[in-house]
C-alpha cells in the first residue's frame, strides 16, 4: 500500500517549502507597503529611509531557481536548555536567509546563525546534540529528494552524502554560485572566524578558497552588521572577468552592499596607458621603493633660516629661526604624514606666538590662535618650509630625473636598478605621461605619505599570490584599522614578482599576525585531472601539499594528439554534447587562430567573464585570464605554447598548472607539439 500523502515526508517538506515561500512574499509585501510619509523630518531623511527600504526589498527577493532552504536539523534538546531537564528538541530548516511567519516564528533559519552551525560541523564523533541532519535535493528550484543522517545513532555507519556530491558536481552555467549548502567543517571554521583577526587561506585548485572568502564576508556582515555598515567591506580580485564571475554570490546570500574592485581600481590616481618590462616592474614593485618615496617626500621640507614676524594691531611678535627649526624638527621626529604635519605647522607657530602674548600679560584664546595661524606671514613661512607635494609630480620626477632618484635611492637601489626604472624619454606633464600599473601603485604610496588613506572594516583579497610587495602595501592601507581575508595558492603565482611565502606577503600587507590556514581537500577538480596537474608541483612549488580530491567520481580525462585546429574544435563539440559549460583555454598567442577556426565551424562562443547561457555554453579563454574561473569541461590547447608564452619556464609551468585545473567534470588536453617534459 502506498503511504498517504499526509504521511509522506517528501510531501511534508514540499509543503513547508511552499509555506516558507509564501511567508517570504508576505515579509516583502510588508516592507513594500510601509508608509513613510509622516515619519521623516525632511526630504534628506526621507530619501535615506526610502533607499534602505528599497535595499531591504531587494534582499527579500525570492529567487525561483535558488532553494530557500537546503537542510534541516532536529535537535535532541532545545538549544540553550539544560539537558538534564529533558527539554524537548526543536526542528530548524537551514537556508540562505531568515524567514518568519505572521506570528514571527522562524520557518527558515539563516545559515549564519549559531543554531545553524551544527549543520556544517556535527559528526558521528561529535553530534553537537543533533539527532537528525537532513539534506535536500532540488531540480530547477523544486524539492525532489532528501537524505538523512542519524548522528546520535551509533549503529548507523557514517556514509558520504550522495546529495552533497551531486550538488558539488552539478553542471555550471552562468556566474559562480554560492556553496552554502556544501560548506565543509574545515571551511566553516574559516568562514566563522572573528572580525578582529585576519586570516590567510592557502588553497590549491578546487579547494573552495574563493567561496570561503566570499562566505566569510557574508557571515561577518551577519554577525557585525552595524559596525561594517559604518566602516565598509571590499572584495579585491585579479581582473574584471573574475569579479564579473563572482559578483552574484553575495547578492544570492542577501548581501547587496559589498563593493568589488581590482588593485588597479584602488590606485587609479592617473590614467594607465603604458607597460613596464618584467625587470622594471619587479624593481618598482619591491618594498624598498616605499623608503625611496618617503625620502623624496620628506626632502621637500626646508629648515628655516629666518624668523617669522607676526603683526597684530600695534604689536609685533617675532618667532626666531632657531625656535622655528625646533618646531619643524619635532614634527619630523613624529614621522606623521606629510600633509598632516603641514597642517599642524601653522598651529604650532601660532602657539609659540600665543606663549609670547601670555608672557606680556595678554589673555588670548583659541580664536586668536586660529587668526595667527592664518596670518599672511605665517602662511608664507609654512609654504617656504613645508611646501605642498603633488604625489604624481613627485613620482614623475623620480622616474625622469636621474640625479633626484640617485639622491633618494642611495643605499637602497643599486645603479642598475635605478637605470631600469628611469624613463628614457622626457615627459612634459603628468597627463601626457604613459603611466604603467606599477607607476600607479607608486603614486598611491606617495599619496598615503601625504594624506591618510581611508580604512575599511574588512577586505577580502583573492588570488593574492600574484601581487607585488608594493601592491600588498596598497591593499593593506585599505584595512589598517580593519581585518583582512587573504586567499591564494603559491603554486599559481604567474607574475615575475609572485609571492614566495605567505609570512612575507602578510608582513607587507601589515597583517603579520594573521592566521595561515591550508585547504588541501579538493571538491571541484576531479581526481584524474588534479593528479595529472600535480605532476607540475615539484617544479613550481616543491613545499606545497598536493590537493587530494574527495570526489568519488574520477571525472573524464583525455590527452589527445592533434594535427589541425579543426580537431580542437571537434573536441569542444564532443564536450558540448554533455550538460554544462565548456571552456577552451589556450595560450594568448593561439587565440586569433582558434577564433577563426571556431567562426568557420559556426560554433558560437563567449569571452572570459561573460555569462554563459543554455544557448551559448562555450567560452574561449586566453591562458592569462583563466585564473579563478571554472567550467564543467575544459579543452586545453597546446600546453607547451602556454609555457612558452611566459618570460621564464617556472612562470610558464605555473600558468599551465592554472589552466589544467579549471575543469569540474572533465578535461581534454589537445596537442600537436610535444607535451612539456614535466608532464611526462
KOLVEXLUM-444709 format. One line per field, with one value per residue (C-alpha): residue number from 1; residue in three letters; x, y, z. Coordinates in steps of 0.25 Angstrom, whole numbers, always signed. Each point is the difference from the previous one (the first is absolute). Layout:
N
k NUM / ...
r ala / ...
c1 X / ...
c2 Y / ...
c3 Z / ...
END
This chain:
680
k 1 / 2 / 3 / 4 / 5 / 6 / 7 / 8 / 9 / 10 / 11 / 12 / 13 / 14 / 15 / 16 / 17 / 18 / 19 / 20 / 21 / 22 / 23 / 24 / 25 / 26 / 27 / 28 / 29 / 30 / 31 / 32 / 33 / 34 / 35 / 36 / 37 / 38 / 39 / 40 / 41 / 42 / 43 / 44 / 45 / 46 / 47 / 48 / 49 / 50 / 51 / 52 / 53 / 54 / 55 / 56 / 57 / 58 / 59 / 60 / 61 / 62 / 63 / 64 / 65 / 66 / 67 / 68 / 69 / 70 / 71 / 72 / 73 / 74 / 75 / 76 / 77 / 78 / 79 / 80 / 81 / 82 / 83 / 84 / 85 / 86 / 87 / 88 / 89 / 90 / 91 / 92 / 93 / 94 / 95 / 96 / 97 / 98 / 99 / 100 / 101 / 102 / 103 / 104 / 105 / 106 / 107 / 108 / 109 / 110 / 111 / 112 / 113 / 114 / 115 / 116 / 117 / 118 / 119 / 120 / 121 / 122 / 123 / 124 / 125 / 126 / 127 / 128 / 129 / 130 / 131 / 132 / 133 / 134 / 135 / 136 / 137 / 138 / 139 / 140 / 141 / 142 / 143 / 144 / 145 / 146 / 147 / 148 / 149 / 150 / 151 / 152 / 153 / 154 / 155 / 156 / 157 / 158 / 159 / 160 / 161 / 162 / 163 / 164 / 165 / 166 / 167 / 168 / 169 / 170 / 171 / 172 / 173 / 174 / 175 / 176 / 177 / 178 / 179 / 180 / 181 / 182 / 183 / 184 / 185 / 186 / 187 / 188 / 189 / 190 / 191 / 192 / 193 / 194 / 195 / 196 / 197 / 198 / 199 / 200 / 201 / 202 / 203 / 204 / 205 / 206 / 207 / 208 / 209 / 210 / 211 / 212 / 213 / 214 / 215 / 216 / 217 / 218 / 219 / 220 / 221 / 222 / 223 / 224 / 225 / 226 / 227 / 228 / 229 / 230 / 231 / 232 / 233 / 234 / 235 / 236 / 237 / 238 / 239 / 240 / 241 / 242 / 243 / 244 / 245 / 246 / 247 / 248 / 249 / 250 / 251 / 252 / 253 / 254 / 255 / 256 / 257 / 258 / 259 / 260 / 261 / 262 / 263 / 264 / 265 / 266 / 267 / 268 / 269 / 270 / 271 / 272 / 273 / 274 / 275 / 276 / 277 / 278 / 279 / 280 / 281 / 282 / 283 / 284 / 285 / 286 / 287 / 288 / 289 / 290 / 291 / 292 / 293 / 294 / 295 / 296 / 297 / 298 / 299 / 300 / 301 / 302 / 303 / 304 / 305 / 306 / 307 / 308 / 309 / 310 / 311 / 312 / 313 / 314 / 315 / 316 / 317 / 318 / 319 / 320 / 321 / 322 / 323 / 324 / 325 / 326 / 327 / 328 / 329 / 330 / 331 / 332 / 333 / 334 / 335 / 336 / 337 / 338 / 339 / 340 / 341 / 342 / 343 / 344 / 345 / 346 / 347 / 348 / 349 / 350 / 351 / 352 / 353 / 354 / 355 / 356 / 357 / 358 / 359 / 360 / 361 / 362 / 363 / 364 / 365 / 366 / 367 / 368 / 369 / 370 / 371 / 372 / 373 / 374 / 375 / 376 / 377 / 378 / 379 / 380 / 381 / 382 / 383 / 384 / 385 / 386 / 387 / 388 / 389 / 390 / 391 / 392 / 393 / 394 / 395 / 396 / 397 / 398 / 399 / 400 / 401 / 402 / 403 / 404 / 405 / 406 / 407 / 408 / 409 / 410 / 411 / 412 / 413 / 414 / 415 / 416 / 417 / 418 / 419 / 420 / 421 / 422 / 423 / 424 / 425 / 426 / 427 / 428 / 429 / 430 / 431 / 432 / 433 / 434 / 435 / 436 / 437 / 438 / 439 / 440 / 441 / 442 / 443 / 444 / 445 / 446 / 447 / 448 / 449 / 450 / 451 / 452 / 453 / 454 / 455 / 456 / 457 / 458 / 459 / 460 / 461 / 462 / 463 / 464 / 465 / 466 / 467 / 468 / 469 / 470 / 471 / 472 / 473 / 474 / 475 / 476 / 477 / 478 / 479 / 480 / 481 / 482 / 483 / 484 / 485 / 486 / 487 / 488 / 489 / 490 / 491 / 492 / 493 / 494 / 495 / 496 / 497 / 498 / 499 / 500 / 501 / 502 / 503 / 504 / 505 / 506 / 507 / 508 / 509 / 510 / 511 / 512 / 513 / 514 / 515 / 516 / 517 / 518 / 519 / 520 / 521 / 522 / 523 / 524 / 525 / 526 / 527 / 528 / 529 / 530 / 531 / 532 / 533 / 534 / 535 / 536 / 537 / 538 / 539 / 540 / 541 / 542 / 543 / 544 / 545 / 546 / 547 / 548 / 549 / 550 / 551 / 552 / 553 / 554 / 555 / 556 / 557 / 558 / 559 / 560 / 561 / 562 / 563 / 564 / 565 / 566 / 567 / 568 / 569 / 570 / 571 / 572 / 573 / 574 / 575 / 576 / 577 / 578 / 579 / 580 / 581 / 582 / 583 / 584 / 585 / 586 / 587 / 588 / 589 / 590 / 591 / 592 / 593 / 594 / 595 / 596 / 597 / 598 / 599 / 600 / 601 / 602 / 603 / 604 / 605 / 606 / 607 / 608 / 609 / 610 / 611 / 612 / 613 / 614 / 615 / 616 / 617 / 618 / 619 / 620 / 621 / 622 / 623 / 624 / 625 / 626 / 627 / 628 / 629 / 630 / 631 / 632 / 633 / 634 / 635 / 636 / 637 / 638 / 639 / 640 / 641 / 642 / 643 / 644 / 645 / 646 / 647 / 648 / 649 / 650 / 651 / 652 / 653 / 654 / 655 / 656 / 657 / 658 / 659 / 660 / 661 / 662 / 663 / 664 / 665 / 666 / 667 / 668 / 669 / 670 / 671 / 672 / 673 / 674 / 675 / 676 / 677 / 678 / 679 / 680
r unk / unk / unk / unk / unk / unk / unk / unk / unk / unk / unk / unk / unk / unk / unk / unk / unk / unk / unk / unk / unk / unk / unk / unk / unk / unk / unk / unk / unk / unk / unk / unk / unk / unk / unk / unk / unk / unk / unk / unk / unk / unk / unk / unk / unk / unk / unk / unk / unk / unk / unk / unk / unk / unk / unk / unk / unk / unk / unk / unk / unk / unk / unk / unk / unk / unk / unk / unk / unk / unk / unk / unk / unk / unk / unk / unk / unk / unk / unk / unk / unk / unk / unk / unk / unk / unk / unk / unk / unk / unk / unk / unk / unk / unk / unk / unk / unk / unk / unk / unk / unk / unk / unk / unk / unk / unk / unk / unk / unk / unk / unk / unk / unk / unk / unk / unk / unk / unk / unk / unk / unk / unk / unk / unk / unk / unk / unk / unk / unk / unk / unk / unk / unk / unk / unk / unk / unk / unk / unk / unk / unk / unk / unk / unk / unk / unk / unk / unk / unk / unk / unk / unk / unk / unk / unk / unk / unk / unk / unk / unk / unk / unk / unk / unk / unk / unk / unk / unk / unk / unk / unk / unk / unk / unk / unk / unk / unk / unk / unk / unk / unk / unk / unk / unk / unk / unk / unk / unk / unk / unk / unk / unk / unk / unk / unk / unk / unk / unk / unk / unk / unk / unk / unk / unk / unk / unk / unk / unk / unk / unk / unk / unk / unk / unk / unk / unk / unk / unk / unk / unk / unk / unk / unk / unk / unk / unk / unk / unk / unk / unk / unk / unk / unk / unk / unk / unk / unk / unk / unk / unk / unk / unk / unk / unk / unk / unk / unk / unk / unk / unk / unk / unk / unk / unk / unk / unk / unk / unk / unk / unk / unk / unk / unk / unk / unk / unk / unk / unk / unk / unk / unk / unk / unk / unk / unk / unk / unk / unk / unk / unk / unk / unk / unk / unk / unk / unk / unk / unk / unk / unk / unk / unk / unk / unk / unk / unk / unk / unk / unk / unk / unk / unk / unk / unk / unk / unk / unk / unk / unk / unk / unk / unk / unk / unk / unk / unk / unk / unk / unk / unk / unk / unk / unk / unk / unk / unk / unk / unk / unk / unk / unk / unk / unk / unk / unk / unk / unk / unk / unk / unk / unk / unk / unk / unk / unk / unk / unk / unk / unk / unk / unk / unk / unk / unk / unk / unk / unk / unk / unk / unk / unk / unk / unk / unk / unk / unk / unk / unk / unk / unk / unk / unk / unk / unk / unk / unk / unk / unk / unk / unk / unk / unk / unk / unk / unk / unk / unk / unk / unk / unk / unk / unk / unk / unk / unk / unk / unk / unk / unk / unk / unk / unk / unk / unk / unk / unk / unk / unk / unk / unk / unk / unk / unk / unk / unk / unk / unk / unk / unk / unk / unk / unk / unk / unk / unk / unk / unk / unk / unk / unk / unk / unk / unk / unk / unk / unk / unk / unk / unk / unk / unk / unk / unk / unk / unk / unk / unk / unk / unk / unk / unk / unk / unk / unk / unk / unk / unk / unk / unk / unk / unk / unk / unk / unk / unk / unk / unk / unk / unk / unk / unk / unk / unk / unk / unk / unk / unk / unk / unk / unk / unk / unk / unk / unk / unk / unk / unk / unk / unk / unk / unk / unk / unk / unk / unk / unk / unk / unk / unk / unk / unk / unk / unk / unk / unk / unk / unk / unk / unk / unk / unk / unk / unk / unk / unk / unk / unk / unk / unk / unk / unk / unk / unk / unk / unk / unk / unk / unk / unk / unk / unk / unk / unk / unk / unk / unk / unk / unk / unk / unk / unk / unk / unk / unk / unk / unk / unk / unk / unk / unk / unk / unk / unk / unk / unk / unk / unk / unk / unk / unk / unk / unk / unk / unk / unk / unk / unk / unk / unk / unk / unk / unk / unk / unk / unk / unk / unk / unk / unk / unk / unk / unk / unk / unk / unk / unk / unk / unk / unk / unk / unk / unk / unk / unk / unk / unk / unk / unk / unk / unk / unk / unk / unk / unk / unk / unk / unk / unk / unk / unk / unk / unk / unk / unk / unk / unk / unk / unk / unk / unk / unk / unk / unk / unk / unk / unk / unk / unk / unk / unk / unk / unk / unk / unk / unk / unk / unk / unk / unk / unk / unk / unk / unk / unk / unk / unk / unk / unk / unk / unk / unk / unk / unk / unk / unk / unk / unk / unk / unk / unk / unk / unk / unk / unk / unk / unk / unk / unk / unk / unk / unk / unk / unk / unk / unk / unk / unk / unk / unk / unk
c1 +0 / +5 / +3 / -11 / +4 / -1 / +10 / +9 / +13 / +3 / -14 / +1 / +14 / -6 / -12 / +10 / +7 / -13 / -3 / +13 / +0 / -14 / +6 / +11 / -9 / -8 / +13 / +3 / -14 / +0 / +13 / -6 / -13 / +8 / -5 / +11 / -8 / +0 / +11 / +12 / +4 / +5 / +2 / +14 / -4 / -12 / +10 / +9 / -11 / -6 / +14 / +0 / -14 / +4 / +12 / -8 / -10 / +11 / +6 / -13 / -1 / -4 / +9 / -8 / +11 / +8 / -5 / -6 / +6 / +9 / +1 / -7 / +5 / -8 / +6 / -1 / -3 / -3 / +12 / +5 / -9 / +5 / +1 / -2 / -14 / -4 / -5 / -5 / +8 / -3 / +0 / +7 / +0 / +13 / +1 / +6 / -8 / -10 / -15 / -10 / -15 / -11 / +2 / +15 / +3 / +12 / -3 / +14 / +13 / +11 / +12 / +9 / -8 / +7 / -11 / +3 / +15 / -2 / -5 / +14 / +8 / -8 / +5 / -1 / +11 / -6 / -15 / -1 / -13 / -6 / -8 / -3 / +6 / -8 / +5 / -9 / +2 / -6 / -3 / -2 / -4 / -10 / +3 / +1 / +8 / +5 / +11 / +1 / +12 / -4 / +12 / -4 / -2 / +13 / -5 / -1 / +13 / +5 / -1 / +3 / -12 / -4 / -8 / +12 / +8 / -11 / +0 / +15 / +0 / -13 / +3 / +4 / -7 / +1 / +8 / +6 / -10 / +1 / +4 / -9 / -6 / +13 / +10 / +9 / +4 / +14 / -6 / -10 / +10 / +7 / -14 / -4 / +13 / -1 / +1 / +11 / +10 / +6 / +0 / +9 / -5 / +10 / -9 / +3 / -9 / -14 / +1 / -10 / +8 / -7 / -13 / +5 / +4 / -13 / -8 / +9 / -4 / -15 / +2 / +7 / -11 / -10 / +8 / +5 / -10 / +0 / +15 / +3 / -12 / +8 / +14 / -3 / +5 / +7 / +3 / +13 / +2 / +11 / -8 / -14 / -3 / +2 / -8 / -12 / +1 / -2 / -9 / -13 / +5 / -2 / -14 / -5 / +3 / -7 / +12 / -1 / +9 / +14 / +9 / +9 / +13 / +13 / +13 / +1 / -13 / +5 / +12 / -6 / +5 / +5 / -4 / +9 / +4 / +14 / +6 / +14 / +9 / +1 / +13 / -5 / -13 / +7 / +8 / -12 / -8 / +11 / -3 / +13 / -7 / -8 / +12 / +5 / -13 / +0 / +13 / -4 / -13 / +8 / +11 / -10 / +1 / +10 / +5 / -3 / +12 / -8 / -11 / -14 / -6 / -15 / -7 / -12 / -5 / +11 / +8 / +10 / +3 / +13 / +3 / +15 / +6 / +5 / -14 / -6 / +11 / -4 / -14 / +3 / +9 / -10 / -10 / +10 / +3 / -14 / +0 / -14 / -6 / +6 / -14 / -4 / +14 / -2 / -14 / +6 / +11 / -7 / -8 / +14 / +5 / -12 / +1 / +14 / -5 / -11 / +10 / +7 / -13 / -3 / +13 / -2 / -13 / -11 / -10 / -2 / -10 / -1 / -6 / +12 / +9 / -8 / +1 / +15 / +1 / -7 / +9 / +7 / +14 / -3 / -6 / +12 / +10 / -8 / +0 / +16 / +2 / -10 / -5 / -11 / +3 / -7 / +2 / -1 / +10 / +10 / -1 / +2 / +12 / +6 / -2 / +6 / +10 / +13 / +6 / -12 / -2 / +14 / +0 / -12 / +3 / +14 / +3 / -14 / +1 / +13 / +3 / -5 / -13 / -1 / +2 / -10 / -12 / +5 / -8 / +8 / -8 / -3 / -15 / -6 / -11 / -8 / -11 / +9 / +8 / -3 / -1 / +1 / -8 / +13 / +1 / -14 / +3 / +12 / -9 / -10 / +11 / +5 / -15 / -1 / +13 / -6 / -14 / -6 / -8 / -14 / +0 / -11 / -6 / +4 / +7 / +0 / +12 / -1 / +11 / +9 / +12 / +2 / +2 / +13 / +4 / -4 / -14 / -1 / +3 / -11 / -10 / +5 / -3 / -14 / -1 / +9 / -11 / -7 / +3 / +2 / -2 / +11 / -2 / +10 / +8 / +15 / +1 / -9 / +9 / +2 / +7 / +15 / -2 / -9 / -1 / +10 / -6 / -12 / +7 / +8 / -13 / -8 / +12 / -1 / -15 / +1 / -7 / +12 / -8 / -10 / -3 / +4 / -9 / +2 / -11 / +4 / -13 / -4 / -15 / +0 / +10 / -1 / +10 / +6 / +1 / +7 / +9 / +5 / +2 / +7 / +12 / +4 / +0 / +15 / +4 / -8 / -3 / +8 / -4 / -15 / -9 / -7 / -15 / -8 / -13 / -12 / -8 / -5 / -1 / +14 / -5 / +3 / +14 / +7 / +13 / -3 / +11 / -5 / +5 / -9 / -8 / -13 / +3 / +0 / -14 / -4 / +4 / -9 / -12 / +2 / +0 / -12 / -9 / +1 / -8 / +7 / +11 / +12 / +13 / +10 / +13 / +12 / +13 / -3 / +8 / -10 / -13 / -1 / +2 / -10 / -10 / +1 / -2 / -12 / -6 / +2 / -6 / -13 / +3 / -5 / +9 / +1 / +12 / +5 / -9 / -12 / -12 / -2 / -15 / -7 / +2 / +15 / +8 / +14 / +10 / +13 / +10 / +14 / +9 / +4 / -15 / -3 / +3 / -12 / -9 / -7 / -7 / -7 / +9 / +13 / +8 / +14 / +7 / +15 / +6 / +14 / -5 / -6 / +14 / +7 / -9 / +7 / +13 / +6 / -3 / -4 / -10 / -5 / -2 / -8 / -9 / -1 / -4 / -11 / -5 / +0 / -9 / -12 / -8 / -12 / -4 / +10 / +13 / +5 / +14 / +3 / +14 / +7 / +14 / +6 / -5 / +9 / +9 / -5 / -13 / +6
c2 +0 / +14 / +10 / +10 / +14 / +6 / -10 / +1 / +7 / +6 / +6 / +6 / +6 / +6 / +5 / +7 / +6 / +5 / +6 / +6 / +7 / +6 / +5 / +7 / +6 / +5 / +6 / +7 / +6 / +5 / +8 / +5 / +5 / +8 / +15 / +9 / +13 / +6 / -8 / +9 / +14 / +5 / -5 / -5 / -9 / -5 / -3 / -8 / -8 / -3 / -5 / -9 / -5 / -3 / -8 / -8 / -3 / -5 / -8 / -7 / -4 / -15 / -6 / -11 / -9 / +2 / -9 / +8 / -11 / -11 / -7 / -4 / -2 / -8 / +3 / -10 / +11 / +15 / +8 / +7 / -8 / -9 / -14 / -6 / +6 / -8 / +12 / -4 / +2 / +10 / -1 / +10 / +2 / +6 / +9 / +12 / +11 / +0 / -1 / +1 / -2 / +11 / -3 / +2 / -15 / -4 / -9 / +1 / +3 / +8 / -10 / +10 / -1 / -7 / -10 / -4 / -3 / -15 / -2 / +2 / -5 / -11 / -14 / -14 / +3 / +13 / +1 / +13 / -4 / -2 / -13 / +1 / +8 / +1 / +5 / +3 / -2 / +10 / +0 / +14 / +5 / -11 / -9 / -14 / -8 / -1 / -7 / -3 / -2 / -5 / +6 / -6 / -14 / -8 / -11 / +8 / +0 / +14 / +1 / +10 / +9 / -3 / +13 / +7 / -6 / +3 / +15 / +1 / -6 / +7 / +6 / +14 / +10 / +15 / +7 / -6 / -5 / -1 / -13 / +3 / -14 / -7 / +7 / -10 / +1 / +5 / +10 / +4 / +3 / +10 / +6 / +2 / +6 / +13 / +14 / +5 / -10 / -1 / -14 / -5 / -12 / -8 / -9 / -8 / +0 / -5 / +2 / +11 / +11 / +11 / -5 / -1 / +15 / +4 / -7 / +5 / +14 / -4 / -6 / +13 / +9 / -9 / +0 / +14 / +7 / +14 / +1 / -4 / +9 / +12 / -5 / -7 / -13 / -3 / -12 / +1 / -9 / -1 / +5 / +5 / -14 / -7 / +11 / -2 / -15 / +1 / +12 / -7 / -9 / +11 / +5 / -14 / -1 / +13 / +10 / +11 / +11 / -7 / +8 / -7 / +5 / -4 / +5 / +9 / +6 / +3 / +8 / +7 / +14 / +1 / -6 / -12 / -1 / -6 / -13 / -4 / -11 / -11 / +5 / +14 / -5 / -8 / +12 / +9 / -11 / -2 / +5 / +8 / +10 / +4 / +6 / +6 / +7 / +4 / +7 / +7 / +5 / +5 / +7 / +11 / +5 / +11 / +4 / +15 / +10 / +13 / +2 / +4 / +13 / +1 / +13 / +2 / +14 / +8 / -12 / -8 / -14 / -7 / -15 / -2 / -9 / -10 / -1 / -3 / -10 / -7 / -1 / -5 / -11 / -4 / -2 / -8 / -9 / -4 / -5 / +3 / +1 / +12 / +7 / -2 / +6 / +12 / +3 / -1 / +10 / +13 / -4 / -3 / +13 / +7 / -7 / +6 / +14 / -2 / -4 / +13 / +8 / -7 / +3 / +15 / +0 / -3 / -11 / -5 / -11 / -11 / +10 / +8 / -12 / -3 / +14 / +0 / -14 / +7 / +12 / +4 / -1 / -14 / -5 / +5 / -7 / -13 / +0 / +2 / -10 / -11 / +2 / -8 / -13 / -6 / -15 / -2 / +11 / -5 / -14 / +6 / +7 / -13 / -7 / +10 / +8 / -9 / +9 / +1 / -15 / -3 / +9 / -7 / -14 / +1 / -13 / -6 / -2 / -3 / +7 / -11 / +0 / +15 / +0 / -11 / +9 / +13 / +5 / +1 / +12 / +13 / +2 / +14 / -2 / -10 / -1 / -3 / -11 / -14 / -6 / -15 / -8 / +0 / +15 / +2 / -8 / +9 / +12 / -7 / -2 / +15 / +4 / -7 / +6 / +14 / -4 / -12 / -10 / -3 / -14 / -10 / -10 / -12 / -3 / -13 / -2 / -11 / -6 / +7 / -8 / +9 / +13 / +8 / +4 / +15 / -5 / -7 / +13 / +7 / -11 / +1 / +15 / -3 / -8 / +6 / +1 / -13 / -14 / -8 / -13 / -4 / -11 / -7 / -11 / +1 / -10 / +9 / +12 / +5 / +13 / +3 / +5 / -11 / -2 / -9 / -2 / +4 / +5 / +10 / +4 / +2 / +9 / +9 / +0 / +5 / -13 / -8 / -5 / -7 / -15 / -8 / -12 / -10 / -7 / -13 / -7 / +2 / +1 / +6 / -7 / -15 / -10 / -3 / +14 / +5 / -12 / +3 / +15 / -3 / -6 / +15 / +3 / -5 / +10 / +12 / -1 / -11 / +2 / +0 / -11 / -6 / +2 / -13 / -1 / -5 / -3 / -14 / +3 / +0 / +8 / +0 / +2 / -2 / +4 / +1 / +2 / +9 / +5 / +12 / +10 / -6 / -12 / +9 / +6 / -15 / -2 / +12 / -5 / -14 / +6 / +9 / -12 / -1 / +9 / +12 / +10 / -2 / +8 / +0 / +5 / +3 / +8 / +15 / -1 / -11 / +7 / +7 / -13 / -7 / +11 / -1 / -15 / +1 / +10 / -8 / -12 / +8 / -2 / +12 / +3 / +11 / +7 / -3 / +6 / +1 / -8 / -13 / -4 / -12 / +4 / +4 / -9 / +1 / +11 / +3 / +3 / +6 / -8 / +14 / +2 / -14 / +1 / -1 / -4 / -14 / -8 / -14 / -4 / +6 / -2 / +4 / +3 / -1 / -1 / +3 / +13 / +4 / -2 / +7 / +12 / +4 / +7 / -12 / -15 / +0 / +11 / -7 / -13 / +7 / +6 / -14 / -5 / +10 / -4 / -15 / +2 / +8 / -12 / -5 / -13 / -3 / +5 / -3 / +4 / +2 / +2 / +0 / +4 / -10 / +2 / +7 / -11 / +3 / -6 / -13
c3 +0 / -3 / +11 / +2 / -5 / +14 / +5 / -12 / +5 / -13 / -2 / +14 / -3 / -13 / +7 / +10 / -12 / -6 / +14 / +1 / -14 / +4 / +13 / -7 / -10 / +12 / +6 / -13 / -1 / +14 / -4 / -13 / +7 / +10 / +0 / +4 / -4 / +14 / +6 / -4 / +4 / -14 / -14 / +2 / +11 / -9 / -11 / +9 / +6 / -14 / -4 / +12 / -3 / -15 / +4 / +10 / -11 / -9 / +12 / +1 / -14 / -2 / -11 / -7 / -3 / +13 / +11 / +12 / +10 / -3 / +14 / +13 / +14 / +10 / +14 / +11 / +10 / -1 / -3 / +12 / +9 / +12 / -6 / +14 / +0 / -13 / -8 / -13 / -12 / -11 / -16 / -8 / -15 / -5 / -12 / -6 / +8 / +12 / -3 / +11 / +0 / +3 / +15 / -1 / +2 / -9 / -12 / -6 / +8 / -6 / -2 / +7 / +13 / +12 / +0 / -14 / +2 / +3 / -14 / -4 / +12 / +6 / -2 / +6 / +9 / +5 / -4 / +7 / +6 / -14 / -2 / -14 / -12 / -12 / -14 / -11 / -15 / -10 / -15 / -6 / +13 / +3 / +12 / -5 / +10 / +14 / +8 / +14 / +10 / +14 / +7 / +14 / -5 / +2 / -8 / -12 / -8 / -5 / -15 / -11 / -3 / -14 / -1 / +5 / -12 / -10 / +5 / -1 / -14 / -5 / -14 / +0 / -10 / +3 / +11 / +13 / +10 / +15 / +7 / +12 / -1 / -1 / +10 / +6 / +15 / -3 / -9 / +10 / +11 / -9 / -4 / +14 / +5 / +7 / -6 / +9 / -6 / -14 / -7 / -11 / -8 / -8 / -9 / -13 / -12 / +4 / +15 / +0 / +6 / -9 / +5 / +14 / +0 / -6 / +10 / +11 / -4 / +0 / +14 / +5 / -5 / +7 / +14 / -1 / -9 / +7 / +1 / -14 / -5 / +5 / -4 / -13 / -6 / -13 / -9 / -9 / -12 / -10 / -12 / -5 / -6 / +14 / +7 / -10 / +2 / +15 / +1 / +2 / +12 / +11 / -5 / -1 / +15 / +2 / +1 / -10 / +6 / -2 / -10 / -9 / -7 / -6 / +6 / -12 / +3 / +14 / -5 / -12 / +3 / -14 / -14 / -2 / -15 / +1 / +4 / +6 / -3 / +10 / +6 / +2 / +6 / +10 / +5 / +0 / +8 / +10 / +14 / +0 / -8 / +12 / +6 / -13 / +0 / +14 / -1 / -13 / +7 / +13 / -9 / -3 / +15 / +1 / +14 / +2 / -1 / +4 / +11 / -1 / +3 / +3 / +1 / +8 / +2 / +5 / +5 / -7 / +4 / -4 / -1 / -2 / -10 / +11 / +6 / -14 / -2 / +13 / -4 / -13 / +6 / +9 / -11 / -8 / +12 / +2 / -14 / -3 / -14 / -8 / -2 / +15 / +4 / -10 / +6 / +15 / -3 / -1 / +13 / +7 / -5 / +5 / +14 / +1 / -3 / +11 / +10 / -2 / +1 / +13 / +6 / -4 / +8 / -11 / +1 / -14 / -3 / -11 / -9 / +1 / -3 / -12 / -5 / +2 / -8 / -12 / +1 / -13 / +5 / +7 / -13 / -8 / +10 / -1 / -15 / +0 / +11 / -3 / -15 / -5 / -7 / -12 / +0 / -15 / -3 / +11 / -6 / -14 / +4 / +7 / -13 / -10 / +9 / +1 / +11 / +8 / +0 / +3 / +13 / +6 / -5 / +5 / +8 / -3 / -15 / -8 / -13 / -9 / +8 / -2 / -14 / -2 / +5 / -6 / -12 / -13 / -5 / +7 / +3 / +0 / +10 / +9 / -10 / -12 / +7 / -4 / +14 / +3 / +10 / +9 / -1 / +5 / +12 / +3 / -1 / +10 / +10 / -2 / +2 / +13 / +5 / -3 / +6 / +7 / -9 / +5 / +7 / -1 / +10 / -8 / -13 / -8 / -9 / -10 / -9 / +9 / -4 / -13 / +8 / +1 / +14 / -3 / -5 / +14 / +6 / -8 / +4 / +15 / +0 / -2 / +12 / +10 / +11 / -5 / -3 / -13 / -6 / -10 / -10 / -9 / -5 / +0 / -12 / -8 / +0 / -14 / +1 / +1 / +14 / +4 / +15 / +6 / +14 / +7 / +12 / -9 / -7 / +13 / +5 / -12 / +2 / +14 / +6 / +5 / +11 / -10 / +2 / -12 / -4 / -10 / -8 / -7 / -2 / -15 / -2 / -14 / -9 / -3 / +5 / -13 / -4 / +13 / +0 / -14 / +3 / +13 / -8 / -1 / +15 / +2 / -10 / +4 / +15 / +6 / +14 / -2 / +3 / -12 / -1 / +3 / -7 / +9 / -12 / -2 / -15 / -6 / -11 / -15 / -5 / -13 / -7 / -15 / -11 / -11 / -14 / -2 / +7 / -5 / +9 / +12 / -4 / -2 / +15 / +4 / -7 / +6 / +14 / -3 / -2 / +15 / +10 / +5 / -4 / -9 / +0 / -11 / +7 / -9 / +0 / -3 / -13 / -4 / +2 / -14 / -8 / +9 / -2 / -15 / +1 / +10 / -9 / -13 / +8 / +3 / +15 / +9 / +12 / +11 / +6 / +14 / +11 / -10 / +6 / -7 / -4 / -4 / -14 / +1 / +9 / -6 / +4 / -7 / +11 / -1 / +10 / +6 / +4 / +5 / +14 / +10 / -11 / -1 / -10 / +0 / -11 / -6 / -13 / +3 / -13 / -2 / +14 / -5 / -6 / +13 / +7 / -12 / +2 / +13 / +2 / +7 / +2 / +14 / -2 / -13 / +8 / +10 / -10 / -6 / +14 / +1 / -14 / +3 / +13 / -5 / -3 / +9 / -7 / -12 / -7 / -14 / -3 / -15 / -6 / -13 / +7 / +10 / +14 / +11 / +5 / +14 / -3 / -5
END
